[in-house]
Amino acid sequence: MPIKVRQVTGRRELRKFLGLPERLNRSREGWVPPLRAEERRFLEPAKNPAFSYCDCTLVLAYRDGRAVGRIIGIVNRRYNELRNERTARFSHLECIEDQEVAHGLLGYVERWAAERGMNRVIGPMGFTDQDPEGFLVEGFGEETALASNQNPEYLVRLVEAAGYDKHADYVVYRIPVPEELPEFYRRISQRTLRRGIFTLLEFDRRRALKPFVRPILELMNETYGDLVGFSPLDDDEMDDLTRRYLPVIDPRFVKIVMAHGQPAGFIVGIPNLNEGLRRAKGRLLPLGWLKIVRAAKRARRLDLLLGGIKEEFRGRGIDVLLGSAMIRSAREAGFEYMDSHHELESNYRVRAEMERMGGRVYKRYRIFQRRL
């Protein structure tokens, strides 16, 4: 049967859009259901501040009356203005293993983007770089991390066959948590603190951490400017991120280095939540949240979510100071290894630090592109 591709209109089609990933992937080994409430929030203009500067279209593909694929097309006007580009994005691509379906979905977004004057489509990439980016191209079978795509292998083949090639790669390191902190780490950390310029802040309560959330996000704005797809967060987006992540952040795994009364560097980690999300089946209520909390206490992997160092303080030992503190807390909590999350393939400074910590690349994600 031929496919029909059309824009999502109305609540009934939105429910189909949100429910499609579970229907396609629930039997796939290792798949982690997303939080339904978070997925709905992501697509509600009243709750997602990115809608104030992004255009988007939600699309479903049907065959014989049954939904067989979905995609989102996005134009981030703020990003395009800052970079002087005319780039659109695709996100949330899910479909059966069928080239016609993939072509239909991507083709719809390409035409939609061209009508708005765009000359290129990249993806998968969401409204901002805080949303999942890139398809997994290496490391299938490894556990996913928060805010990461978990696509099947065939989806990469379908996208490539639709005329897309590599735009940028991210690598992910598996970093063992050592029994003892390496001597050179201890030595550099002590030397950095002895200079009297830097102070390491560690936390055991969210209440103590809360005043530092906004300064951390402001520093992220400052240090993430060169990342693929990044555009600075505004006040509403900072408030939104704080509301979303502060309740699930364990303050033990937030480290901040201060200089002259301001954050000079930071790193944030979170226990891997996969087991809890599977047990909760992506639902917080009535008891899903409890399953997630309990599973987090049993996790043996710490996922590093965010990190950054102010440019003027790079190369002065802050990275080692932050890494040493995180390793120490991870070891005390019983974690066996850490997941570095996405690091740009070309970010050799950070990659060298990961490898100095004993890390090895075990996953790779790719953002694709196609000229229109």
Contacts in CASP RR format, 6 or more apart in sequence:
PFRMAT RR
TARGET T0000
AUTHOR 0000-0000-0000
METHOD contacts of the structure
MODEL  1
MPIKVRQVTGRRELRKFLGLPERLNRSREGWVPPLRAEERRFLEPAKNPA
FSYCDCTLVLAYRDGRAVGRIIGIVNRRYNELRNERTARFSHLECIEDQE
VAHGLLGYVERWAAERGMNRVIGPMGFTDQDPEGFLVEGFGEETALASNQ
NPEYLVRLVEAAGYDKHADYVVYRIPVPEELPEFYRRISQRTLRRGIFTL
LEFDRRRALKPFVRPILELMNETYGDLVGFSPLDDDEMDDLTRRYLPVID
PRFVKIVMAHGQPAGFIVGIPNLNEGLRRAKGRLLPLGWLKIVRAAKRAR
RLDLLLGGIKEEFRGRGIDVLLGSAMIRSAREAGFEYMDSHHELESNYRV
RAEMERMGGRVYKRYRIFQRRL
1 63 0 8 1.000
1 64 0 8 1.000
2 63 0 8 1.000
3 61 0 8 1.000
3 62 0 8 1.000
3 63 0 8 1.000
3 68 0 8 1.000
3 100 0 8 1.000
3 101 0 8 1.000
3 104 0 8 1.000
4 61 0 8 1.000
4 62 0 8 1.000
4 63 0 8 1.000
4 65 0 8 1.000
5 59 0 8 1.000
5 60 0 8 1.000
5 61 0 8 1.000
5 62 0 8 1.000
5 104 0 8 1.000
5 105 0 8 1.000
5 108 0 8 1.000
6 59 0 8 1.000
6 60 0 8 1.000
6 62 0 8 1.000
7 57 0 8 1.000
7 58 0 8 1.000
7 59 0 8 1.000
8 14 0 8 1.000
8 16 0 8 1.000
8 17 0 8 1.000
8 58 0 8 1.000
8 59 0 8 1.000
8 60 0 8 1.000
13 60 0 8 1.000
14 43 0 8 1.000
14 58 0 8 1.000
16 60 0 8 1.000
16 67 0 8 1.000
17 43 0 8 1.000
17 58 0 8 1.000
17 60 0 8 1.000
17 67 0 8 1.000
17 70 0 8 1.000
18 36 0 8 1.000
18 39 0 8 1.000
18 40 0 8 1.000
18 43 0 8 1.000
20 60 0 8 1.000
20 67 0 8 1.000
20 69 0 8 1.000
20 70 0 8 1.000
20 94 0 8 1.000
21 33 0 8 1.000
21 34 0 8 1.000
21 94 0 8 1.000
22 33 0 8 1.000
24 69 0 8 1.000
24 94 0 8 1.000
24 95 0 8 1.000
24 96 0 8 1.000
25 31 0 8 1.000
25 94 0 8 1.000
25 150 0 8 1.000
25 152 0 8 1.000
26 33 0 8 1.000
28 152 0 8 1.000
29 141 0 8 1.000
30 141 0 8 1.000
30 143 0 8 1.000
30 274 0 8 1.000
30 278 0 8 1.000
31 150 0 8 1.000
32 144 0 8 1.000
32 150 0 8 1.000
32 274 0 8 1.000
32 277 0 8 1.000
32 278 0 8 1.000
33 277 0 8 1.000
33 278 0 8 1.000
33 280 0 8 1.000
33 281 0 8 1.000
33 282 0 8 1.000
34 277 0 8 1.000
34 282 0 8 1.000
35 277 0 8 1.000
35 282 0 8 1.000
35 283 0 8 1.000
35 284 0 8 1.000
36 282 0 8 1.000
36 283 0 8 1.000
37 283 0 8 1.000
37 284 0 8 1.000
38 244 0 8 1.000
41 47 0 8 1.000
41 48 0 8 1.000
42 48 0 8 1.000
42 131 0 8 1.000
43 58 0 8 1.000
45 51 0 8 1.000
47 240 0 8 1.000
48 127 0 8 1.000
48 240 0 8 1.000
49 234 0 8 1.000
49 236 0 8 1.000
49 237 0 8 1.000
49 240 0 8 1.000
50 76 0 8 1.000
50 127 0 8 1.000
50 128 0 8 1.000
50 237 0 8 1.000
51 127 0 8 1.000
52 236 0 8 1.000
53 76 0 8 1.000
53 77 0 8 1.000
53 78 0 8 1.000
54 74 0 8 1.000
54 75 0 8 1.000
54 76 0 8 1.000
54 77 0 8 1.000
54 78 0 8 1.000
54 127 0 8 1.000
55 74 0 8 1.000
55 75 0 8 1.000
55 77 0 8 1.000
55 116 0 8 1.000
56 72 0 8 1.000
56 73 0 8 1.000
56 74 0 8 1.000
56 75 0 8 1.000
56 127 0 8 1.000
57 72 0 8 1.000
57 73 0 8 1.000
57 108 0 8 1.000
57 109 0 8 1.000
57 112 0 8 1.000
58 70 0 8 1.000
58 72 0 8 1.000
58 73 0 8 1.000
59 70 0 8 1.000
59 71 0 8 1.000
59 72 0 8 1.000
59 73 0 8 1.000
59 105 0 8 1.000
59 108 0 8 1.000
59 109 0 8 1.000
60 67 0 8 1.000
60 69 0 8 1.000
60 70 0 8 1.000
61 67 0 8 1.000
61 68 0 8 1.000
61 69 0 8 1.000
61 70 0 8 1.000
61 95 0 8 1.000
61 101 0 8 1.000
61 104 0 8 1.000
61 105 0 8 1.000
62 68 0 8 1.000
63 101 0 8 1.000
68 95 0 8 1.000
68 96 0 8 1.000
68 98 0 8 1.000
68 101 0 8 1.000
69 94 0 8 1.000
69 95 0 8 1.000
69 96 0 8 1.000
69 101 0 8 1.000
69 105 0 8 1.000
70 92 0 8 1.000
70 93 0 8 1.000
70 94 0 8 1.000
70 95 0 8 1.000
70 105 0 8 1.000
71 90 0 8 1.000
71 91 0 8 1.000
71 92 0 8 1.000
71 93 0 8 1.000
71 94 0 8 1.000
71 105 0 8 1.000
71 106 0 8 1.000
71 108 0 8 1.000
71 109 0 8 1.000
72 90 0 8 1.000
72 91 0 8 1.000
72 92 0 8 1.000
72 109 0 8 1.000
72 126 0 8 1.000
73 88 0 8 1.000
73 89 0 8 1.000
73 90 0 8 1.000
73 91 0 8 1.000
73 109 0 8 1.000
73 112 0 8 1.000
73 113 0 8 1.000
74 88 0 8 1.000
74 89 0 8 1.000
74 90 0 8 1.000
74 91 0 8 1.000
74 125 0 8 1.000
74 126 0 8 1.000
74 127 0 8 1.000
75 87 0 8 1.000
75 88 0 8 1.000
75 89 0 8 1.000
75 113 0 8 1.000
75 116 0 8 1.000
75 118 0 8 1.000
76 87 0 8 1.000
76 89 0 8 1.000
76 127 0 8 1.000
76 128 0 8 1.000
76 229 0 8 1.000
76 231 0 8 1.000
78 231 0 8 1.000
78 232 0 8 1.000
79 85 0 8 1.000
79 87 0 8 1.000
79 229 0 8 1.000
79 230 0 8 1.000
79 231 0 8 1.000
80 86 0 8 1.000
80 87 0 8 1.000
82 231 0 8 1.000
82 232 0 8 1.000
85 120 0 8 1.000
86 117 0 8 1.000
86 118 0 8 1.000
86 119 0 8 1.000
86 120 0 8 1.000
87 118 0 8 1.000
87 119 0 8 1.000
87 120 0 8 1.000
87 121 0 8 1.000
87 122 0 8 1.000
88 109 0 8 1.000
88 112 0 8 1.000
88 113 0 8 1.000
88 116 0 8 1.000
88 118 0 8 1.000
88 120 0 8 1.000
88 121 0 8 1.000
88 122 0 8 1.000
89 121 0 8 1.000
89 122 0 8 1.000
89 123 0 8 1.000
89 124 0 8 1.000
89 125 0 8 1.000
89 126 0 8 1.000
90 106 0 8 1.000
90 109 0 8 1.000
90 121 0 8 1.000
90 122 0 8 1.000
90 123 0 8 1.000
90 124 0 8 1.000
90 125 0 8 1.000
91 123 0 8 1.000
91 124 0 8 1.000
91 125 0 8 1.000
91 126 0 8 1.000
91 127 0 8 1.000
91 131 0 8 1.000
91 132 0 8 1.000
92 124 0 8 1.000
92 126 0 8 1.000
93 102 0 8 1.000
93 105 0 8 1.000
93 106 0 8 1.000
93 124 0 8 1.000
93 151 0 8 1.000
93 155 0 8 1.000
93 159 0 8 1.000
94 155 0 8 1.000
95 101 0 8 1.000
95 102 0 8 1.000
95 105 0 8 1.000
95 155 0 8 1.000
95 158 0 8 1.000
97 152 0 8 1.000
97 154 0 8 1.000
97 158 0 8 1.000
98 158 0 8 1.000
99 158 0 8 1.000
99 161 0 8 1.000
99 162 0 8 1.000
102 155 0 8 1.000
102 158 0 8 1.000
102 159 0 8 1.000
102 161 0 8 1.000
102 162 0 8 1.000
103 162 0 8 1.000
106 121 0 8 1.000
106 159 0 8 1.000
106 162 0 8 1.000
106 164 0 8 1.000
106 370 0 8 1.000
107 162 0 8 1.000
109 121 0 8 1.000
110 121 0 8 1.000
110 370 0 8 1.000
110 372 0 8 1.000
113 121 0 8 1.000
113 372 0 8 1.000
114 372 0 8 1.000
118 372 0 8 1.000
119 371 0 8 1.000
119 372 0 8 1.000
120 369 0 8 1.000
120 370 0 8 1.000
120 371 0 8 1.000
120 372 0 8 1.000
121 369 0 8 1.000
121 370 0 8 1.000
121 372 0 8 1.000
122 167 0 8 1.000
122 367 0 8 1.000
122 368 0 8 1.000
122 369 0 8 1.000
123 133 0 8 1.000
123 134 0 8 1.000
123 167 0 8 1.000
123 367 0 8 1.000
123 368 0 8 1.000
123 369 0 8 1.000
124 132 0 8 1.000
124 133 0 8 1.000
124 134 0 8 1.000
124 135 0 8 1.000
124 149 0 8 1.000
124 367 0 8 1.000
124 368 0 8 1.000
125 131 0 8 1.000
125 133 0 8 1.000
125 134 0 8 1.000
125 228 0 8 1.000
125 229 0 8 1.000
125 367 0 8 1.000
126 132 0 8 1.000
126 133 0 8 1.000
128 229 0 8 1.000
128 230 0 8 1.000
128 231 0 8 1.000
128 233 0 8 1.000
128 237 0 8 1.000
129 224 0 8 1.000
129 227 0 8 1.000
129 228 0 8 1.000
129 229 0 8 1.000
129 230 0 8 1.000
130 147 0 8 1.000
130 233 0 8 1.000
130 241 0 8 1.000
131 147 0 8 1.000
132 147 0 8 1.000
132 148 0 8 1.000
132 149 0 8 1.000
133 149 0 8 1.000
133 170 0 8 1.000
133 228 0 8 1.000
133 229 0 8 1.000
133 342 0 8 1.000
133 365 0 8 1.000
133 367 0 8 1.000
134 149 0 8 1.000
134 170 0 8 1.000
134 365 0 8 1.000
134 366 0 8 1.000
134 367 0 8 1.000
134 368 0 8 1.000
135 149 0 8 1.000
135 151 0 8 1.000
135 155 0 8 1.000
135 156 0 8 1.000
135 159 0 8 1.000
135 365 0 8 1.000
135 366 0 8 1.000
135 368 0 8 1.000
136 148 0 8 1.000
136 149 0 8 1.000
136 150 0 8 1.000
136 151 0 8 1.000
136 156 0 8 1.000
136 363 0 8 1.000
136 364 0 8 1.000
136 365 0 8 1.000
137 156 0 8 1.000
137 169 0 8 1.000
137 364 0 8 1.000
137 365 0 8 1.000
137 366 0 8 1.000
138 363 0 8 1.000
138 364 0 8 1.000
139 362 0 8 1.000
139 363 0 8 1.000
139 364 0 8 1.000
140 153 0 8 1.000
142 362 0 8 1.000
142 363 0 8 1.000
143 272 0 8 1.000
143 274 0 8 1.000
143 301 0 8 1.000
143 339 0 8 1.000
144 150 0 8 1.000
144 274 0 8 1.000
145 172 0 8 1.000
145 272 0 8 1.000
145 303 0 8 1.000
145 339 0 8 1.000
145 341 0 8 1.000
146 270 0 8 1.000
146 272 0 8 1.000
146 273 0 8 1.000
146 303 0 8 1.000
146 305 0 8 1.000
147 305 0 8 1.000
148 341 0 8 1.000
148 342 0 8 1.000
148 365 0 8 1.000
149 365 0 8 1.000
156 366 0 8 1.000
159 368 0 8 1.000
160 368 0 8 1.000
162 370 0 8 1.000
163 370 0 8 1.000
164 368 0 8 1.000
164 369 0 8 1.000
164 370 0 8 1.000
165 368 0 8 1.000
165 369 0 8 1.000
165 370 0 8 1.000
166 366 0 8 1.000
166 367 0 8 1.000
166 368 0 8 1.000
166 369 0 8 1.000
167 228 0 8 1.000
167 366 0 8 1.000
167 367 0 8 1.000
167 368 0 8 1.000
167 369 0 8 1.000
168 228 0 8 1.000
168 344 0 8 1.000
168 345 0 8 1.000
168 366 0 8 1.000
168 367 0 8 1.000
169 344 0 8 1.000
169 345 0 8 1.000
169 364 0 8 1.000
169 365 0 8 1.000
169 366 0 8 1.000
169 367 0 8 1.000
170 342 0 8 1.000
170 343 0 8 1.000
170 344 0 8 1.000
170 345 0 8 1.000
170 364 0 8 1.000
170 365 0 8 1.000
170 366 0 8 1.000
170 367 0 8 1.000
171 342 0 8 1.000
171 343 0 8 1.000
171 345 0 8 1.000
171 351 0 8 1.000
171 361 0 8 1.000
171 363 0 8 1.000
171 364 0 8 1.000
172 339 0 8 1.000
172 340 0 8 1.000
172 341 0 8 1.000
172 342 0 8 1.000
172 343 0 8 1.000
172 361 0 8 1.000
172 362 0 8 1.000
172 363 0 8 1.000
172 364 0 8 1.000
172 365 0 8 1.000
173 339 0 8 1.000
173 340 0 8 1.000
173 343 0 8 1.000
173 351 0 8 1.000
173 354 0 8 1.000
173 355 0 8 1.000
173 359 0 8 1.000
173 360 0 8 1.000
173 361 0 8 1.000
173 362 0 8 1.000
174 337 0 8 1.000
174 338 0 8 1.000
174 339 0 8 1.000
174 340 0 8 1.000
174 359 0 8 1.000
174 360 0 8 1.000
174 362 0 8 1.000
175 337 0 8 1.000
175 338 0 8 1.000
175 339 0 8 1.000
175 340 0 8 1.000
175 354 0 8 1.000
175 357 0 8 1.000
175 358 0 8 1.000
175 359 0 8 1.000
176 336 0 8 1.000
176 337 0 8 1.000
176 358 0 8 1.000
176 359 0 8 1.000
177 302 0 8 1.000
177 327 0 8 1.000
177 330 0 8 1.000
177 331 0 8 1.000
177 334 0 8 1.000
177 335 0 8 1.000
177 336 0 8 1.000
177 337 0 8 1.000
177 338 0 8 1.000
178 327 0 8 1.000
178 331 0 8 1.000
179 331 0 8 1.000
181 324 0 8 1.000
181 327 0 8 1.000
181 328 0 8 1.000
185 320 0 8 1.000
185 323 0 8 1.000
185 324 0 8 1.000
185 327 0 8 1.000
186 324 0 8 1.000
188 317 0 8 1.000
188 320 0 8 1.000
188 321 0 8 1.000
188 324 0 8 1.000
189 317 0 8 1.000
189 320 0 8 1.000
189 321 0 8 1.000
189 324 0 8 1.000
189 325 0 8 1.000
191 317 0 8 1.000
192 198 0 8 1.000
192 316 0 8 1.000
192 317 0 8 1.000
192 318 0 8 1.000
192 320 0 8 1.000
192 321 0 8 1.000
193 199 0 8 1.000
193 200 0 8 1.000
193 321 0 8 1.000
197 259 0 8 1.000
197 260 0 8 1.000
198 257 0 8 1.000
198 258 0 8 1.000
198 259 0 8 1.000
198 264 0 8 1.000
198 313 0 8 1.000
198 316 0 8 1.000
198 318 0 8 1.000
198 321 0 8 1.000
199 257 0 8 1.000
199 258 0 8 1.000
199 259 0 8 1.000
200 255 0 8 1.000
200 256 0 8 1.000
200 257 0 8 1.000
200 258 0 8 1.000
200 321 0 8 1.000
200 322 0 8 1.000
200 325 0 8 1.000
201 212 0 8 1.000
201 255 0 8 1.000
201 256 0 8 1.000
201 257 0 8 1.000
201 258 0 8 1.000
202 252 0 8 1.000
202 254 0 8 1.000
202 255 0 8 1.000
202 325 0 8 1.000
202 329 0 8 1.000
203 209 0 8 1.000
203 251 0 8 1.000
203 252 0 8 1.000
203 254 0 8 1.000
204 251 0 8 1.000
204 252 0 8 1.000
205 251 0 8 1.000
206 246 0 8 1.000
206 247 0 8 1.000
206 249 0 8 1.000
206 251 0 8 1.000
208 251 0 8 1.000
209 246 0 8 1.000
209 249 0 8 1.000
209 251 0 8 1.000
209 254 0 8 1.000
210 246 0 8 1.000
212 254 0 8 1.000
212 256 0 8 1.000
212 263 0 8 1.000
213 242 0 8 1.000
213 246 0 8 1.000
214 238 0 8 1.000
214 242 0 8 1.000
215 262 0 8 1.000
215 263 0 8 1.000
216 256 0 8 1.000
216 263 0 8 1.000
216 266 0 8 1.000
216 268 0 8 1.000
216 306 0 8 1.000
217 233 0 8 1.000
217 238 0 8 1.000
217 241 0 8 1.000
217 242 0 8 1.000
218 238 0 8 1.000
219 263 0 8 1.000
219 265 0 8 1.000
219 266 0 8 1.000
219 308 0 8 1.000
219 310 0 8 1.000
220 233 0 8 1.000
220 306 0 8 1.000
220 307 0 8 1.000
220 308 0 8 1.000
221 232 0 8 1.000
221 233 0 8 1.000
222 310 0 8 1.000
222 311 0 8 1.000
223 308 0 8 1.000
223 309 0 8 1.000
223 310 0 8 1.000
223 311 0 8 1.000
224 230 0 8 1.000
224 308 0 8 1.000
225 232 0 8 1.000
227 344 0 8 1.000
228 344 0 8 1.000
228 367 0 8 1.000
233 241 0 8 1.000
248 270 0 8 1.000
248 273 0 8 1.000
249 268 0 8 1.000
249 269 0 8 1.000
249 270 0 8 1.000
250 269 0 8 1.000
250 270 0 8 1.000
250 271 0 8 1.000
250 296 0 8 1.000
252 329 0 8 1.000
252 333 0 8 1.000
253 268 0 8 1.000
253 269 0 8 1.000
253 270 0 8 1.000
253 271 0 8 1.000
253 302 0 8 1.000
253 326 0 8 1.000
253 329 0 8 1.000
253 330 0 8 1.000
254 266 0 8 1.000
254 267 0 8 1.000
254 268 0 8 1.000
254 269 0 8 1.000
255 266 0 8 1.000
255 267 0 8 1.000
255 268 0 8 1.000
255 322 0 8 1.000
255 323 0 8 1.000
255 325 0 8 1.000
255 326 0 8 1.000
255 329 0 8 1.000
256 263 0 8 1.000
256 265 0 8 1.000
256 266 0 8 1.000
257 263 0 8 1.000
257 264 0 8 1.000
257 265 0 8 1.000
257 266 0 8 1.000
257 309 0 8 1.000
257 313 0 8 1.000
257 318 0 8 1.000
257 321 0 8 1.000
257 322 0 8 1.000
258 264 0 8 1.000
259 310 0 8 1.000
259 313 0 8 1.000
263 310 0 8 1.000
264 309 0 8 1.000
264 310 0 8 1.000
264 313 0 8 1.000
264 318 0 8 1.000
265 307 0 8 1.000
265 308 0 8 1.000
265 309 0 8 1.000
265 310 0 8 1.000
265 313 0 8 1.000
265 318 0 8 1.000
265 322 0 8 1.000
266 306 0 8 1.000
266 307 0 8 1.000
266 308 0 8 1.000
266 322 0 8 1.000
267 304 0 8 1.000
267 306 0 8 1.000
267 307 0 8 1.000
267 308 0 8 1.000
267 322 0 8 1.000
267 323 0 8 1.000
267 326 0 8 1.000
268 304 0 8 1.000
268 305 0 8 1.000
268 306 0 8 1.000
268 307 0 8 1.000
269 302 0 8 1.000
269 303 0 8 1.000
269 304 0 8 1.000
269 305 0 8 1.000
269 306 0 8 1.000
269 326 0 8 1.000
270 296 0 8 1.000
270 302 0 8 1.000
270 303 0 8 1.000
270 305 0 8 1.000
271 296 0 8 1.000
271 297 0 8 1.000
271 299 0 8 1.000
271 301 0 8 1.000
271 302 0 8 1.000
271 303 0 8 1.000
271 333 0 8 1.000
271 335 0 8 1.000
272 296 0 8 1.000
272 299 0 8 1.000
272 300 0 8 1.000
272 301 0 8 1.000
272 302 0 8 1.000
272 303 0 8 1.000
272 339 0 8 1.000
273 292 0 8 1.000
273 295 0 8 1.000
273 296 0 8 1.000
273 299 0 8 1.000
274 295 0 8 1.000
275 295 0 8 1.000
275 298 0 8 1.000
275 299 0 8 1.000
276 288 0 8 1.000
276 291 0 8 1.000
276 292 0 8 1.000
276 294 0 8 1.000
276 295 0 8 1.000
276 296 0 8 1.000
277 292 0 8 1.000
277 295 0 8 1.000
279 288 0 8 1.000
279 291 0 8 1.000
279 292 0 8 1.000
279 295 0 8 1.000
280 287 0 8 1.000
280 288 0 8 1.000
280 289 0 8 1.000
280 291 0 8 1.000
280 292 0 8 1.000
281 288 0 8 1.000
282 288 0 8 1.000
284 292 0 8 1.000
299 335 0 8 1.000
300 334 0 8 1.000
300 335 0 8 1.000
300 336 0 8 1.000
300 337 0 8 1.000
301 335 0 8 1.000
301 336 0 8 1.000
301 337 0 8 1.000
301 338 0 8 1.000
301 339 0 8 1.000
302 326 0 8 1.000
302 330 0 8 1.000
302 333 0 8 1.000
302 335 0 8 1.000
302 337 0 8 1.000
302 338 0 8 1.000
302 339 0 8 1.000
303 338 0 8 1.000
303 339 0 8 1.000
303 341 0 8 1.000
304 326 0 8 1.000
304 338 0 8 1.000
304 339 0 8 1.000
304 340 0 8 1.000
304 341 0 8 1.000
305 341 0 8 1.000
306 341 0 8 1.000
307 322 0 8 1.000
309 318 0 8 1.000
309 319 0 8 1.000
309 322 0 8 1.000
314 349 0 8 1.000
319 353 0 8 1.000
320 353 0 8 1.000
323 357 0 8 1.000
326 338 0 8 1.000
327 357 0 8 1.000
330 338 0 8 1.000
340 354 0 8 1.000
340 359 0 8 1.000
342 365 0 8 1.000
343 350 0 8 1.000
343 351 0 8 1.000
343 354 0 8 1.000
344 350 0 8 1.000
345 364 0 8 1.000
END
